Amino acid sequence: MAKKVVASLKKADGKNYAKVIRAVKSEKTGAYTFREEIVPMDLVKETLAKKA
């Protein structure tokens, strides 16, 4: 499934997007999980700045 996402980001119309992967710590167990988002390039800093 990840291959499809990466391949779609390499298309001519997909060059304005970035895949953001964020580690989020669970409050119950303390384990980390990863959240993936595909956002436009101009919103990457805002996406990383907000709390999950």
N, C-alpha and C positions, 0 to 999 in steps of 0.2 A: 504494500500500500504506500509506503514512503517513496518508492521509486516513482509512482505516479505524481506525487506532490512535487518532488524535485524536478521531474521532467516538465511539469506544467509551469514551473518558475522560470525555466530556460526558454520558453517561447518568446516570440517578439513582443507580444502584448503582456507578458508576465514579468517583464524586467523591472517593473515599478513596485514589486512586492518583495517582502523579506519574511523568512520563517523565524519566528522568535520562540526560543525554548527557555522556559523559566523553571527553576527548581522551587517547589513550594513545600514547606515543612508542615506536616500534619500535627494538629494540636493534641490529638488523642494518643498517637503512637510515637510521635517524634521522628517518624521516617519521612524521607523526602520523596515527593512524586514530581513528575515533570509535566508541565502544561505547554502545549504547542499551539501557536497561533500564526496565521499568515496575515500580515498587515501591510498596508502601503508603506513605501519607504519613508515618506514624510511623517508618518505617525509612529515610527519605531521608538523614538526617545520618549514620547508620551506614554506608550504602552509599557515600556520598561520602568518608567517613573511611578506608575500607579501601583497600588498594593493589590495583590491577588486576593 
